[in-house]
């Protein structure tokens, strides 16, 4: 099957999903590659169209066992025409639950043909020095695995004469999907005196939750708790408030999800 170009679609506030996608792209080995980073709000304003001679890699982090609700409108605006797609999700060493099957269902409903899926591990957004969860994941082994997965997908694509020969992979998950738990605003970010008002936190926020006129202020109504602002701060001025629900969950993760989990691949 002739593939004209590879399109890498990903949402990656803290860079973990992006690193997985880059490794997959190395394994796929196509000469023409288009980066479609939908992390920032302006990148999610226009729909994306792709045809049967494009190969899409669509990768998102797992939020509560599901595709991030924030991304659903954009993903459901995809305009695909028998477009081959590889789906990937990245979870913080707990479980990916229904996120991968949900992502696969969405791209299929939009006209894509899913050739494979994978679930990778990334350092949890709530991970900290006090409560470490999957620190430094994806690591070298994870990235080698992602590259190897890309090579296998390339081999499968090259073996197809037409997209109609593709067989739907057996991706685990439930229908209906895991119910989303209602969540109100959570004011969990503490900003210390170390803050020099550099604004990097606001630049990195994927939902514009940080006040452009006062970088110490975060709108809990907009915040999706990705913690990108905490991880990007060069002065380590932004931390999780002691006693907050986020700190409590981070503690639970450290105590219950410490055993290393490995990526899973589905063809």
Residue, then its C-alpha position, 0 to 999 in steps of 0.5 A: x500500500x502506497x503511503x504518501x506521508x505520515x501525520x503525527x497527531x498528539x496531545x502532550x502537555x508534559x512531553x511524555x506522549x510526544x517522546x513516544x510518538x517521535x520514537x514510533x515515527x523513527x520505527x515507521x521510517x517515512x520520509x515525509x512526516x507532518x507534526x500535528x501537535x494539538x496541545x495548545x488551544x490554537x492548534x485545536x481550532x481547525x479540523x484535520x483531513x486525511x486520505x487513504x494515502x496518509x498514515x496517521x498516528x494519533x496519541x493522547x494521555x489517559x485521563x481517568x481511564x478515558x480519552x481526555x474530554x477536552x480533546x473529544x470535539x477536535x477528534x470528532x471533527x477529523x475528516x478521514x477517508x479510509x485513512x490508516x490509523x495507529x492509536x496510542x495512549x500513555x498512562x501513568x502506571x495505573x491502568x489505561x482502561x477504556x482509553x485505547x478502545x475509545x480512541x480507536x472507536x472515535x477515529x473509526x467513526x470519523x472514517x479511519x481504519x485502525x491498523x494497530x494500537x498501543x498503550x505506553x507508560x509515562x511519568x504521572x502528571x502528579x508525580x513529585x519528589x515526595x510521591x514519585x510515580x513512574x519517574x522518567x518514563x518513558x525510559x530507553x526501554x519504552x522508546x525502543x519498544x515504541x520504535x519497534x512497534x513502529x517498525x512492525x506497523x510499517x511492515x504490516x502496511x507494506x504488506x497490504x495491497x489496499x486498505x480494505x485488506x486490513x484486519x481490525x485489531x483486538x483492542x481491549x476495553x469496555x462498551x459502554x466506557x468507564x463512566x467519567x466521574x464528575x469533578x468540580x474545580x480543584x484549587x491545588x497549585x501553590x506558587x512560592x516566593x521563588x516565582x520570578x514571573x517569567x511566564x513559562x507556565x502560562x506559555x505551557x498551559x494547554x487550556x489558558x488557565x494561567x492569568x496572563x497579567x498575574x502568572x501566580x493565579x491559576x483558574x481552577x475552572x479551566x485547569x485540567x490538572x495536567x501539571x505542565x506548569x509545575x514541571x516546566x517552572x525553572x525556579x520550582x516555584x509551583x508545587x502541589x498544595x499540601x492536603x489537596x486532593x491531588x496530593x492525596x491521589x499522588x500518595x495513593x498512586x505511590x503506595x498502590x501503583x509502584x510496580x513497573x508496568x510494561x507497554x502493551x501492543x495490539x495488531 
